[in-house]
């Protein structure tokens, strides 16, 4: 299964989303949010000084952007960025990926420890931010909560715990709280979930940096597809006109200085068997 390169020369791509006919992503260490056309032309949407990561949209069309190192959620209205929520009192370390539900609730993960300083892993929180910006912790003791998806009916949230090498599911309650925590799938030996996305057949694709691949699992853990890439796979998103283009964001390193020096980041694409479903 060979991918094609849609775009290269990025520092480090994260948080890919298919929205309004384009791929949106954060070029984290270039400090930019980009919109990429189906032909691979990129334009800068906005600049975020403290590392942009997860992306999502409010019902009114405003873009939410995770600002990692200052642990804030920002809101872009097409003209300016302003603070939507301050998560610094709740997140134990850098914030990272996020999913925004249909009503505008955002679920934001964080590292839990200083990954780039090679600190010992520590548990982290999943934070829910209400549409009006009020944040609260809805799950704790998570091992690097990262990519997150919500089922099409809005009733199930699945988060990739990178350091737990697993996908963990919750029931989503009417007030946005999470309940009934359970294992959705354990990843194969050596693989770790970073960014994830959901398809119409109920499968979840996980970008796995250590194994240089994007893999698809069904609930219970069976692996149905594996797409190999030449360097680390850090995030993925289904999109395109029919929802079946798998976009895989890859890079040779996640170290900030190396990313800026190498600019090895790519958007790679592959034709998937099933179309996108759910959120993001």
C-alpha positions as CSV (number, residue, x, y, z in Angstrom):
1,X,0.0,0.0,0.0
2,X,1.9,3.0,-1.3
3,X,1.0,6.6,-0.5
4,X,1.3,9.7,-2.7
5,X,2.8,13.0,-1.5
6,X,0.2,15.9,-1.6
7,X,2.4,18.4,0.2
8,X,5.9,18.5,1.6
9,X,8.3,21.0,3.2
10,X,6.3,21.3,6.5
11,X,8.0,21.6,9.8
12,X,5.6,19.3,11.6
13,X,2.0,18.8,10.7
14,X,-0.6,18.0,13.3
15,X,-4.4,18.2,13.8
16,X,-5.6,17.5,10.2
17,X,-9.2,18.2,9.6
18,X,-11.4,18.0,6.5
19,X,-13.6,21.1,6.4
20,X,-15.5,23.0,3.7
21,X,-13.7,21.2,0.9
22,X,-10.2,21.6,2.2
23,X,-7.7,20.0,4.5
24,X,-6.8,22.1,7.5
25,X,-3.8,21.4,9.7
26,X,-1.4,22.9,12.2
27,X,2.2,23.2,11.1
28,X,3.1,23.2,14.7
29,X,6.8,24.3,14.7
30,X,6.2,26.8,11.9
31,X,3.6,28.4,14.3
32,X,1.0,28.3,11.5
33,X,-2.5,27.0,10.8
34,X,-2.8,26.0,7.1
35,X,-5.6,25.3,4.7
36,X,-4.6,22.9,1.9
37,X,-6.4,22.5,-1.4
38,X,-7.0,19.1,-3.0
39,X,-4.2,19.9,-5.4
40,X,-1.7,20.6,-2.5
41,X,-1.7,24.4,-2.5
42,X,-1.3,25.7,1.1
43,X,-2.4,29.0,2.5
44,X,-1.8,30.4,6.0
45,X,-5.0,30.9,7.9
46,X,-3.5,32.3,11.1
47,X,-0.3,32.3,13.2
48,X,-0.1,30.9,16.8
49,X,3.0,31.8,18.8
50,X,2.8,28.9,21.3
51,X,2.5,26.0,18.9
52,X,-0.9,25.3,17.3
53,X,-2.2,21.7,17.5
54,X,-5.8,20.4,17.6
55,X,-8.4,22.2,15.4
56,X,-12.2,22.3,15.4
57,X,-15.2,24.5,14.7
58,X,-17.9,26.1,16.7
59,X,-21.5,26.1,15.4
60,X,-21.2,29.7,14.3
61,X,-18.2,28.8,12.1
62,X,-15.4,30.2,14.3
63,X,-12.3,28.1,14.4
64,X,-10.9,26.8,17.7
65,X,-7.1,26.2,17.9
66,X,-5.2,24.5,20.7
67,X,-2.3,26.7,21.8
68,X,0.0,24.1,23.3
69,X,2.7,25.6,25.4
70,X,0.6,28.3,27.1
71,X,-2.2,25.8,27.5
72,X,-5.0,27.9,26.0
73,X,-7.8,27.3,23.6
74,X,-8.0,30.2,21.0
75,X,-10.8,31.3,18.8
76,X,-10.3,32.6,15.2
77,X,-13.2,34.5,13.7
78,X,-11.5,35.1,10.3
79,X,-9.9,38.3,11.5
80,X,-8.3,37.9,14.9
81,X,-7.3,35.3,17.5
82,X,-8.7,35.7,21.0
83,X,-8.7,33.5,24.1
84,X,-11.6,31.1,24.3
85,X,-10.5,29.2,27.4
86,X,-7.5,29.2,29.7
87,X,-6.6,25.6,30.5
88,X,-3.3,26.3,32.4
89,X,-4.9,25.6,35.8
90,X,-6.2,22.2,34.7
91,X,-3.7,20.7,32.2
92,X,-0.7,19.1,33.8
93,X,1.5,19.9,30.7
94,X,1.4,21.0,27.1
95,X,-2.1,20.7,25.5
96,X,-2.2,18.8,22.3
97,X,-5.1,17.3,20.2
98,X,-8.8,18.0,20.4
99,X,-12.2,17.1,19.1
100,X,-15.1,19.5,19.0
101,X,-18.6,18.1,19.1
102,X,-21.6,19.3,17.1
103,X,-22.7,21.6,19.8
104,X,-19.3,23.3,20.2
105,X,-18.0,21.4,23.3
106,X,-14.2,20.8,22.9
107,X,-12.4,17.9,24.4
108,X,-8.7,18.7,24.8
109,X,-5.9,16.3,25.8
110,X,-2.4,17.1,27.1
111,X,1.0,15.5,27.4
112,X,1.1,15.1,31.2
113,X,4.9,15.4,31.2
114,X,7.8,17.0,29.3
115,X,8.2,14.5,26.4
116,X,11.0,16.4,24.6
117,X,13.1,16.6,27.9
118,X,12.6,12.8,28.2
119,X,10.9,13.0,31.6
120,X,9.3,9.9,33.0
121,X,5.7,9.6,31.7
122,X,3.0,10.8,34.1
123,X,-0.8,10.7,33.9
124,X,-2.8,13.5,32.3
125,X,-6.3,14.9,32.0
126,X,-8.9,15.2,29.3
127,X,-10.5,18.6,29.6
128,X,-14.0,19.5,28.3
129,X,-14.5,23.2,27.3
130,X,-18.1,24.4,27.1
131,X,-19.1,26.5,24.1
132,X,-19.0,29.6,26.4
133,X,-15.4,28.8,27.3
134,X,-15.9,27.2,30.8
135,X,-13.4,24.3,31.2
136,X,-13.5,21.2,33.5
137,X,-11.7,17.9,33.7
138,X,-13.9,15.0,32.5
139,X,-11.4,12.2,32.7
140,X,-8.1,11.7,34.6
141,X,-5.3,9.2,35.0
142,X,-4.9,9.0,31.2
143,X,-1.6,8.0,29.6
144,X,-1.0,10.9,27.2
145,X,-4.5,11.5,25.8
146,X,-4.0,12.4,22.2
147,X,-6.2,12.0,19.0
148,X,-9.9,11.8,19.8
149,X,-13.0,11.0,17.8
150,X,-16.8,11.2,18.4
151,X,-19.2,8.7,16.9
152,X,-21.8,9.9,14.3
153,X,-24.6,9.7,16.9
154,X,-22.6,11.8,19.3
155,X,-22.9,9.2,22.1
156,X,-19.4,7.7,22.1
157,X,-16.0,9.4,22.5
158,X,-12.8,7.4,21.8
159,X,-9.4,8.8,22.7
160,X,-6.0,7.4,21.8
161,X,-3.8,7.1,24.9
162,X,-0.4,7.2,23.3
163,X,1.7,5.9,26.2
164,X,-0.9,3.3,27.0
165,X,-0.8,2.0,23.4
166,X,-4.6,1.8,23.4
167,X,-7.9,3.4,22.3
168,X,-10.2,4.1,25.2
169,X,-13.9,4.7,24.8
170,X,-16.4,6.6,26.9
171,X,-20.2,7.2,26.8
172,X,-20.9,10.9,26.3
173,X,-23.6,12.1,28.7
174,X,-26.1,14.9,27.8
175,X,-24.1,17.4,29.9
176,X,-20.9,16.6,28.1
177,X,-19.5,14.5,31.0
178,X,-17.9,11.1,30.2
179,X,-18.9,7.7,31.7
180,X,-18.4,4.0,31.3
181,X,-14.7,4.1,30.5
182,X,-13.6,1.0,28.7
183,X,-10.9,-0.4,26.4
184,X,-11.9,-0.1,22.7
185,X,-8.8,-1.6,21.2
186,X,-5.2,-2.3,22.2
187,X,-2.7,-1.5,19.5
188,X,-0.3,-4.1,18.1
189,X,3.1,-4.5,19.8
190,X,5.3,-1.6,19.0
191,X,2.6,0.7,17.7
192,X,1.3,3.8,19.5
193,X,-1.7,5.9,18.6
194,X,-1.1,9.6,17.9
195,X,-3.8,11.3,15.7
196,X,-6.8,9.2,14.9
197,X,-9.9,9.3,12.7
198,X,-13.2,7.3,12.3
199,X,-14.7,5.8,9.2
200,X,-18.3,4.9,8.2
201,X,-17.8,1.2,8.8
202,X,-16.9,1.8,12.5
203,X,-13.1,1.5,12.1
204,X,-10.6,3.8,13.7
205,X,-7.4,4.7,11.9
206,X,-4.4,5.5,14.1
207,X,-1.2,7.2,13.0
208,X,1.6,5.3,14.7
209,X,4.9,7.2,14.8
210,X,7.2,4.4,16.1
211,X,6.1,1.9,13.4
212,X,5.9,4.4,10.5
213,X,2.4,3.5,9.5
214,X,-1.3,4.3,9.7
215,X,-3.4,1.3,10.8
216,X,-7.1,0.6,11.0
217,X,-8.7,-1.4,13.8
218,X,-12.2,-2.4,14.7
219,X,-13.6,-2.5,18.2
220,X,-11.9,-5.3,20.1
221,X,-8.6,-4.7,18.4
222,X,-8.5,-6.6,15.1
223,X,-6.3,-4.9,12.6
224,X,-7.8,-4.7,9.1
225,X,-5.4,-2.5,7.2
226,X,-1.9,-1.1,7.5
227,X,-0.5,1.7,5.4
228,X,3.3,2.0,5.6
229,X,5.1,5.4,5.2
230,X,8.8,6.2,5.1
231,X,8.9,8.3,8.3
232,X,6.9,8.8,11.5
233,X,3.2,9.0,11.0
234,X,1.8,11.5,13.5
235,X,-1.8,12.2,12.5
236,X,-4.4,11.2,10.0
237,X,-7.7,12.3,8.6
238,X,-10.2,11.0,6.0
239,X,-11.6,13.6,3.6
240,X,-11.7,14.5,-0.1
241,X,-14.8,14.8,-2.2
242,X,-16.2,11.4,-1.2
243,X,-14.5,11.2,2.2
244,X,-12.2,8.3,1.2
245,X,-8.9,10.1,0.9
246,X,-6.8,9.2,3.9
247,X,-4.4,12.1,4.7
248,X,-1.4,11.0,6.8
249,X,0.8,13.6,8.3
250,X,4.4,12.4,8.5
251,X,7.8,13.8,9.6
252,X,11.3,12.5,10.3
253,X,11.3,13.8,13.9
254,X,9.0,15.5,16.4
255,X,11.8,17.4,18.1
256,X,11.1,21.1,17.6
257,X,14.6,22.2,16.6
258,X,15.0,19.2,14.2
259,X,11.6,19.9,12.7
260,X,12.5,23.5,11.9
261,X,15.9,22.5,10.5
262,X,14.8,19.5,8.4
263,X,11.4,20.6,7.3
264,X,10.6,16.9,6.5
265,X,6.9,17.2,7.2
266,X,4.6,15.8,4.6
267,X,0.9,15.3,3.8
268,X,0.7,11.8,2.3
269,X,-2.5,10.5,0.8
270,X,-3.9,7.0,0.2
271,X,-7.3,5.7,-1.2
272,X,-9.2,4.2,1.8
273,X,-11.9,1.5,1.6
274,X,-14.4,3.5,3.7
275,X,-15.4,7.1,3.9
276,X,-15.0,9.5,6.9
277,X,-17.6,9.4,9.6
278,X,-18.3,11.2,12.9
279,X,-16.0,13.9,14.3
280,X,-13.6,15.5,13.7
